[in-house]
Amino acid sequence: MEFSIKSGNPEKQRSACVVVGVFEPRKLTLAAELIDNAARSHLSDIIRRGDMEGKAGTTLLLHNVPGTLCDRVLLVGLGKEKEFGDREYCDAIRCAVRTLNETGSFDGTVFLTETSVRKRSAAWRVRQAALVAQQTVYRFDQFKSKKDKVRRPLRKLTFIVDRRNELAAAEEALSQGQAIAEGMSLAKDLANLPGNVCTPSHLAETAQKLAAEHKLECQILERDEMAALGMHSLLSVAQSSRQAPKLIVLQYKGGKSDEKPVLLVGKGVTFDSGGISLKPAPEMDEMKYDMCGAASVLGAIKAAALMKLPLNLTVIVPSTENMPGGGASRPGDIVTSMSGQTIEILNTDAEGRLILCDALTYAARFEPDTVIDVATLTGACVVALGHVATGLFANNDTLARELEHAGDEAHDRAWQMPLWNDYQELLKSPFADMANIGGRWGGS
């Protein structure tokens, strides 16, 4: 989709559709008022008849509104003005884009980006609008022989800012939103692929393509190289799969040559059956998503490269399948990690930590400034926080605050969980340096 930024009055826009908001109950936004004035109270008359109350999630498409140069005007309900925050704004953009895409409008001029959101700048509103718009029209239909095609899909959106001195910041925010959306689309595409397609080798090939497209440095470590490094914890997860494990390293160098990198580690279990500790059959198909940590960090480095961020960024993806079989790890097996510590595997379905520990040890050779690992690690964390927030564990409270702030900015929130030494007692093993699970309680 094509995006642009401009400043101007709604009634003067030559567009297939102009999008304005209505608060509940029946209160026009400033842009809607300008159209209403040009149309000699046409909108007010319609609203007075009860066709649009302004409830969140509602829309009303009007044709041939007098006094305007556009073909249509789309009224979008914003809910109560006092409650209009980040979520409500994103929902309104999503609702508008979905309606435009379904009603045959090739292009739309969106004045919702003028609408005030508590503690948010015009740049934030534009960035989120671009991101939400791209994700609203995202489809994954690669494996469908008959694709559901939109007859006249939305191709262009113009976002309006109310002051000309905001245009430069809005243009930059728009570029950022598009780059982040492209990174997210890559992550979604990888996650949605079935396990027989998105194998460790496929992730490695994706990394190599990213390296070629964005001038990144790429290194793929094979099984023998990992064994030579002592990554026996990671390899214990891979030993019963026919798919060869990979350790993927990507480096983006946008900062100074002597600047320490930010390092992201993403869990890349491309299918998690649980191994010998086999998962229940219902919904096991969703275990193809156990590589979403890997998908996220690959999407992140793509977005960073597109934005040309002035930093050095390294991504490490330990990737394997976790399968049962005659060669699989058994509950009670003891393996030695790259750090030299021994681990008693009490549950083969707690495999994410087994591959991440070796990847994190390997990460030390890059002398990073900051290390962040991303993983679909425990169902217990979802039990604790639901699908509303990501669990955040940190040994540095300053970094934790920065990540929480970034989550708030992106409307992708995180919540810091305790990382007290008391929990270490749960991992004690009578036979090894530690166990890979700590029992039922505190499982997040």
C-alpha positions in Angstrom: 0.0 0.0 0.0 1.2 3.5 -0.8 1.2 6.2 1.9 1.6 10.0 1.9 1.3 12.9 4.4 -0.3 16.3 3.8 -2.0 19.2 5.6 -5.3 20.6 4.4 -9.1 21.0 4.8 -11.3 18.0 4.5 -13.9 19.6 2.2 -11.2 20.5 -0.4 -9.7 17.0 -0.7 -10.1 15.3 -4.2 -10.2 11.7 -3.0 -12.3 8.6 -3.4 -13.1 8.9 0.3 -12.4 11.3 3.2 -12.4 9.7 6.7 -13.5 11.7 9.7 -14.5 10.8 13.3 -17.6 11.1 15.4 -17.4 10.9 19.2 -20.2 9.5 21.3 -22.9 10.8 21.7 -23.1 12.4 18.2 -20.2 14.9 18.6 -18.4 15.7 15.4 -14.6 16.0 15.4 -13.1 19.3 14.0 -12.6 17.8 10.5 -16.2 16.5 10.5 -17.4 19.9 11.6 -15.6 21.6 8.6 -17.3 19.2 6.2 -20.6 19.8 8.0 -20.2 23.6 7.5 -19.3 23.2 3.9 -22.3 20.9 3.4 -24.7 23.2 5.2 -25.3 20.9 8.2 -25.7 17.8 6.0 -23.7 15.6 8.5 -25.6 17.1 11.5 -28.9 16.3 9.9 -27.9 12.7 9.4 -26.6 12.3 12.9 -29.6 14.0 14.4 -31.8 11.3 12.7 -29.8 8.7 14.6 -27.8 7.1 11.8 -24.5 7.6 13.6 -24.2 7.7 17.4 -20.4 7.7 17.5 -20.1 4.3 19.2 -16.6 2.8 18.8 -16.4 0.3 15.9 -19.3 1.8 13.9 -19.1 3.4 10.5 -21.4 5.2 8.1 -20.4 5.7 4.4 -21.9 8.8 2.7 -21.9 9.5 -1.0 -22.0 12.8 -2.8 -21.8 15.0 0.3 -22.6 18.6 -0.9 -19.9 21.2 -0.6 -17.0 18.6 -0.9 -14.7 17.5 -3.7 -14.5 13.8 -2.6 -16.6 10.9 -3.8 -17.5 9.7 -0.4 -17.2 10.6 3.3 -16.7 7.9 5.9 -17.8 8.6 9.4 -16.0 6.5 12.0 -17.3 6.1 15.6 -14.7 6.9 18.1 -16.5 6.2 21.4 -16.5 8.6 24.3 -14.0 11.4 23.9 -12.8 11.2 27.5 -11.9 7.5 27.0 -10.2 8.0 23.6 -6.7 6.6 24.1 -4.1 4.4 22.3 -6.3 1.3 21.9 -9.4 3.3 20.8 -7.3 5.2 18.2 -5.8 2.1 16.7 -9.2 0.4 16.7 -10.6 3.4 14.8 -7.8 3.3 12.2 -8.3 -0.4 11.8 -12.1 0.0 11.4 -11.6 2.8 8.8 -9.1 0.8 6.7 -11.2 -2.3 6.8 -14.3 -0.4 5.6 -12.3 1.4 2.8 -10.9 -1.9 1.6 -14.3 -3.5 1.5 -16.2 -0.7 -0.2 -14.1 -0.2 -3.4 -12.3 2.9 -2.4 -8.9 2.8 -4.2 -7.6 5.7 -2.0 -8.6 7.4 1.2 -7.7 10.6 3.0 -7.7 10.0 6.7 -8.3 12.9 9.1 -8.4 10.6 12.1 -4.6 11.3 12.5 -5.6 14.9 13.4 -7.6 13.6 16.4 -6.0 14.2 19.7 -4.9 11.1 21.7 -3.8 11.6 25.3 0.0 12.2 25.6 0.6 11.3 22.0 2.2 13.5 19.3 1.2 13.8 15.7 4.2 11.7 14.7 3.0 8.9 17.0 -0.5 9.0 15.5 0.9 8.8 11.9 3.4 6.0 12.8 0.6 3.9 14.4 -1.8 4.6 11.6 0.7 3.3 8.9 1.5 0.3 11.0 -2.2 -0.6 11.8 -3.2 0.0 8.2 -0.6 -2.4 6.8 -1.5 -5.0 9.3 -5.3 -4.6 8.7 -4.9 -5.6 5.0 -2.4 -8.3 5.7 -3.4 -11.7 4.4 -1.7 -15.1 4.4 -3.2 -17.2 1.6 0.0 -18.7 0.1 -1.4 -22.3 0.3 -4.9 -21.6 -0.9 -5.6 -22.6 -4.5 -8.6 -20.2 -4.6 -7.7 -16.9 -3.0 -10.3 -14.5 -1.6 -9.7 -11.5 -3.7 -10.9 -8.0 -2.8 -12.6 -6.6 -5.9 -11.1 -3.1 -5.7 -8.5 -3.2 -2.9 -7.4 -0.1 -1.1 -4.1 1.1 -2.7 -3.3 4.5 -1.2 -3.8 6.3 2.1 -3.1 9.9 2.8 -2.7 10.9 6.5 -3.5 14.4 7.5 -1.8 16.5 10.1 -3.4 19.7 11.2 -0.2 21.9 11.3 2.3 22.3 8.5 5.2 22.5 11.0 4.4 18.9 11.9 4.9 17.6 8.3 8.6 16.8 8.6 8.2 14.8 11.8 5.1 13.1 10.4 7.0 12.1 7.2 9.8 10.4 9.3 7.2 8.7 11.5 5.4 7.4 8.4 8.7 5.9 7.1 9.2 4.3 10.5 5.7 2.9 10.6 6.1 1.4 7.1 9.4 -0.2 8.0 8.1 -1.7 11.2 5.0 -3.0 9.4 7.3 -4.7 6.8 9.2 -6.4 9.6 6.0 -7.5 11.3 4.7 -8.9 8.0 7.9 -11.0 7.6 7.4 -12.3 11.1 3.8 -13.2 10.5 4.6 -14.9 7.2 7.3 -17.0 8.8 5.0 -17.9 11.8 2.1 -18.8 9.5 4.1 -21.2 7.4 3.5 -24.9 8.3 6.2 -26.8 10.0 7.0 -28.9 7.0 7.9 -25.7 5.1 9.3 -23.4 7.8 12.2 -25.7 8.9 15.5 -24.6 10.5 16.9 -24.6 7.0 14.1 -22.3 5.8 14.9 -19.8 8.6 18.5 -20.0 7.6 17.7 -19.3 3.9 15.4 -16.4 5.0 18.3 -14.9 7.0 20.6 -15.3 3.9 18.1 -13.5 1.7 17.8 -10.7 4.3 21.5 -10.4 4.3 21.7 -10.1 0.5 18.8 -7.5 0.3 19.9 -5.3 3.2 23.7 -5.7 3.2 23.9 -7.6 6.4 26.5 -10.0 7.6 25.3 -13.6 7.9 26.7 -16.8 9.4 25.0 -20.2 9.7 26.5 -22.7 12.1 25.8 -26.4 11.3 25.5 -29.3 13.7 29.2 -30.2 13.6 30.3 -26.6 14.4 27.8 -26.4 17.3 29.1 -29.7 18.7 32.7 -28.4 18.4 31.7 -25.4 20.5 30.1 -27.6 23.1 26.5 -26.7 22.5 25.2 -30.0 23.7 22.2 -28.5 25.4 20.9 -27.2 22.1 21.8 -30.3 20.2 20.0 -32.5 22.7 16.8 -31.0 21.5 17.7 -31.6 17.9 19.0 -35.1 18.1 15.7 -36.9 17.1 14.7 -34.7 14.3 15.5 -35.4 10.6 15.8 -31.6 10.1 19.3 -30.3 10.7 19.6 -27.7 13.5 21.0 -24.3 12.6 22.5 -21.4 14.6 21.8 -18.3 12.6 23.8 -15.1 13.1 22.8 -11.8 11.4 24.6 -8.5 11.9 23.5 -5.0 10.9 26.2 -2.4 11.3 24.6 1.0 11.2 26.6 2.4 14.2 30.2 3.3 14.7 32.8 0.5 14.2 33.8 0.5 17.9 30.2 0.7 19.2 29.0 -2.4 21.1 25.9 -4.0 19.5 22.5 -4.5 20.8 22.0 -8.3 20.6 18.6 -10.1 20.1 18.2 -13.8 20.5 15.1 -15.5 19.2 13.9 -19.0 20.0 13.5 -20.9 16.7 11.8 -24.2 17.5 10.0 -24.7 14.1 7.8 -27.5 15.5 7.5 -28.5 19.1 5.9 -31.9 19.7 7.2 -31.9 23.2 9.6 -34.7 22.4 9.3 -37.8 24.7 7.2 -35.6 27.1 4.7 -35.5 24.3 2.1 -32.7 24.2 -1.6 -33.4 24.1 -3.0 -33.9 20.5 -5.5 -31.0 20.6 -4.1 -27.8 19.1 -0.7 -29.4 18.6 -0.8 -27.9 15.1 -0.2 -24.5 16.8 3.2 -25.6 17.9 4.5 -24.4 14.5 4.3 -21.0 16.2 7.1 -22.0 18.6 9.5 -20.2 16.3 7.8 -16.8 16.8 10.8 -15.5 18.8 13.0 -16.2 15.8 10.4 -14.6 13.5 10.3 -11.5 15.7 14.0 -10.9 15.8 14.3 -11.5 12.0 11.5 -9.0 11.5 13.2 -6.6 13.9 16.5 -6.6 12.0 14.7 -6.1 8.7 12.9 -3.0 10.2 16.2 -1.7 11.6 17.9 -2.0 8.2 14.9 -0.3 6.4 15.0 2.6 8.9 18.8 2.8 8.6 19.0 3.0 12.4 22.3 4.4 13.7 23.2 1.4 15.8 24.9 -2.0 15.6 22.4 -4.9 15.9 23.2 -8.6 16.1 20.5 -11.3 15.9 21.1 -14.9 16.9 18.5 -17.6 16.2 19.0 -21.1 17.6 16.7 -23.3 15.4 15.6 -26.9 15.6 12.6 -29.1 15.8 11.7 -30.9 19.1 10.5 -34.4 18.0 10.0 -37.8 19.7 11.9 -40.9 18.4 14.5 -43.5 19.3 17.2 -40.9 19.4 15.3 -38.3 21.4 16.4 -37.0 24.8 14.8 -38.9 27.7 13.5 -37.4 31.0 16.4 -37.8 33.4 19.2 -37.3 30.7 22.0 -35.0 31.7 23.7 -32.7 29.1 26.5 -30.2 29.3 25.8 -26.7 28.0 28.3 -24.5 26.2 29.0 -22.7 29.5 30.2 -26.0 31.0 27.3 -26.4 33.3 25.3 -29.6 33.4 21.5 -29.8 33.1 19.2 -32.6 34.1 16.4 -32.8 31.5 13.3 -33.6 33.6 10.8 -32.6 30.9 11.8 -32.6 27.2 8.9 -30.2 26.6 10.9 -27.5 28.4 13.2 -27.3 25.4 13.3 -23.6 24.7 15.6 -22.8 27.7 17.9 -25.7 26.5 18.5 -24.1 23.1 18.5 -20.5 24.4 21.2 -21.1 27.1 23.7 -22.1 24.5 22.8 -19.2 22.2 23.2 -16.8 25.1 26.6 -18.2 25.9 27.6 -17.9 22.3 26.3 -14.3 22.3 29.0 -13.3 24.8 31.7 -13.3 22.0 30.1 -10.3 20.4 30.6 -8.3 23.6 27.1 -6.8 23.4 25.9 -3.7 25.2 22.5 -5.2 25.8 21.1 -8.7 25.3 17.3 -9.3 24.8 16.0 -12.8 24.1 12.5 -13.3 22.7 10.7 -16.6 23.1 7.3 -18.4 23.2 8.6 -20.0 26.3 5.9 -21.0 28.8 2.1 -21.4 28.8 2.3 -20.4 32.5 3.2 -16.8 31.5 0.0 -16.7 29.4 -1.9 -18.0 32.4 -0.4 -15.2 34.5 -0.9 -12.3 32.0 -3.4 -13.5 29.5 -3.0 -12.3 25.9 -2.7 -8.7 26.9 0.9 -8.3 27.9 4.3 -10.0 27.3 6.2 -11.3 30.4 9.4 -9.3 30.9 12.3 -10.7 33.0 15.3 -8.5 33.5 18.4 -8.3 35.7 18.6 -4.5 35.0 15.7 -2.4 36.1 16.7 0.6 33.9 16.6 -1.6 30.8 13.3 -3.1 32.0 11.8 0.4 32.2 13.1 1.3 28.7 11.5 -1.9 27.3 8.2 -1.2 29.1 8.2 2.3 27.7 8.9 1.0 24.2 6.0 -1.4 24.6 3.7 1.4 25.6 4.8 3.5 22.6 4.2 0.6 20.3 0.9 -0.4 22.0 2.6 -3.8 22.5 2.9 -3.9 26.3 5.2 -5.8 28.6 4.9 -6.4 32.3 8.0 -7.0 34.5 8.0 -10.3 36.4 10.1 -11.0 39.5 13.5 -12.5 39.0 14.4 -13.2 42.6 17.2 -15.6 43.7 14.5 -17.5 45.7 13.3 -19.1 42.5 16.8 -20.6 41.9 16.1 -23.1 44.6 13.4 -24.7 42.5 15.9 -25.6 39.8 18.2 -27.6 42.1 19.0 -31.2 40.9 20.6 -34.0 43.0 22.4 -35.2 39.9 23.4 -32.1 37.9 24.2 -28.4 38.3 20.5 -27.6 37.6 17.3 -29.1 36.3 15.5 -27.7 33.3 12.2 -27.3 35.1 11.3 -26.1 38.6 8.0 -27.7 39.3 4.4 -26.4 39.0 4.7 -23.1 40.9 6.2 -20.0 39.4 6.4 -21.6 36.0 6.4 -18.4 34.0 
